[in-house]
């Protein structure tokens, strides 16, 4: 009887130690709003979660008023070997609120633009939104006292050869 109990306990411990690897949306960081400095999305269905010194983190987030205009920048880079991927979402002259904004490439002030870059070695491929390929950025938290900005994003972008990339389930929770 004692051996049977020990066997059952060992099996339970072994089974409890096995963790299923998270995939897809489950592998993305939670959509929090407390300044955890997280960033993640799906790029053509594949998980993109940067790792920086063991932490998931946007490389640079800023929201500031300068020279009479508001500027917002959310950037992130990830390198694995010689493969590098990066994101850049930015705005000119937009005072942010907790609401949804359209992402598109534009030469006009008061707009958002997005760039996703993929490079291997010395070759780089830039994908950008356009008036026909749009996306959205939703600011879900903007705390200017604690300097926290959080939100979600999704967009389609295209390179100069007409190849498209789909960015879905994007989320960030950052301090600035």
N, C-alpha and C positions, 0 to 999 in steps of 0.2 A: 504494500500500500504506500509506504514511504517513497519507494522508487518511482511509483506511478505519479505521485504528486510532484516529485522533483522533475520528472520528465515533462510533465505538463507545464510547469513553471519555466523550464528551459525553453520549450517551444514558444511560449508566450513572449519571453524576453527576446528571442531571436526574431520573431515576427514583428514585435514592436520596434525593433531597431532598424527594420527595412523601411526606407522612405521611398515612395514613388517619385520619380523626377517630374517636376512640374513642367508643363508644356503650354504653349499658346497663351491665352489671356491669363491663366493661372500663374504663369511664370513672371508676369509683370508686377512691379511694385504696387502696393495698394494705392488707391486714389485718395490720399490724405490731404489735410489742409492745415498742417501744424508746423511747416518749415523743416521737414525731414531731409530735404535736399535729395529727392529721388527723381528719376526720369526713366521712362520706358515706353515702348510702343511695339507694334508689329510692322515689319517691313516686308511687304509681299508675303504676309503670313508667318514670317520668321520672327522670333523674339529678338528685340534689340534692348538690352539693358546694359548700360556701360558699367564697367568696374573700374574704380579708381581707389587704390590703396585699400581694397576690400569693401569699399562703400559704393553704393549706386548714387551717382551724383551728377547734376548738371555742371558743366565746366564753368559756365558764366551766365549769371542772370543779373540783369540790371533793369531798373525802372527809375528814371530820373527826369527832372525838369532842368533844362539847360538852354541858355540863349533864347528864352521865351517859348520853347517847345518841349513836349514830352517825348521821351524815347524809351522803348522797351526792347530788350534783347534777351533771348533764351538760346544758348548755344551748348552743344555737346559733341564730344569726339570720342571715338573708340578705336583702338588699334589692337589687332591680333596678328602677330607676325608682321608681314608686309601689307596686310589688308587694313585699310583705314576707312572708317565711316564717320560722317559728321552731319549735324543738323544745325540750322540757323533760322530762327523765327525772329523777325524784327518789325518794328513799327516806327513811323515818323509822325510826330505832332499829333498823337492821340492820347488824351487823358483817359486812362483805363478805368473801367467800372466792372463790377461783377455781372458780365453779360457775354453774349456770343458775338464774335467778330469773324468776318469773311477773310480768308487768306487768299491772296492773289498777287501776282507780280505786277507792279505798277511803277511808273516813273513819277507819279504824282505824290505830293505830300499827303499826310493824313491817310496812310494806307499800311497794310501789312504785306510782307513778302516772306517767302520760305525758300530755303535751298537745302537739298539733301545731296551730299557728295559721297562718292564711293571711289576709292583709289587702291590700286595695287602697284607697288613699286613706284615708277615715275609716271604712270598713266592715271589720270583722274577723269571722272565722269560726274558732271553736275546735273542734277534734276531740279527743276524749278516749277512753281505753280505759275499759272497764266490766267488771263481773263476767261479762257475756256476750261481750264483745269483748276478748279478752286478747291478750297477746303475750309475748315473752320477751327477757330481757337475759342475755347470757352474759359473765361476767367471765373473760377468758382470761389476764390478767396483772394481778397486784396486787403491786407492789413498794413497801412502805411505807418502805424506806430511800431508794431513788432517787425515790420519789413518782411512780410511773408506774402508770397504770391503763389497760387496753385491753380491748376486747371487741366483741361483735356484738349486734345487736338486730333484732327484727322485730315488728310489731304491726298490728292493725286498730283504727281509731278512728272515732268517729261524732260529728257535730255535733248541735245541738239540733233540727234539722229532719230528722234520720234519714239524712243523707247520710254515706257511708262513705269512708274513705281507707285505702289499703293501703301500709304502709311495709315494705319488704323489703330484704334484703342490707345492713342497717345495720352500720356499723363505726366504731370510734373508737380512737385511740391517743393518750393525753394525759398530760401532767404535771399535778399538782395541788399 
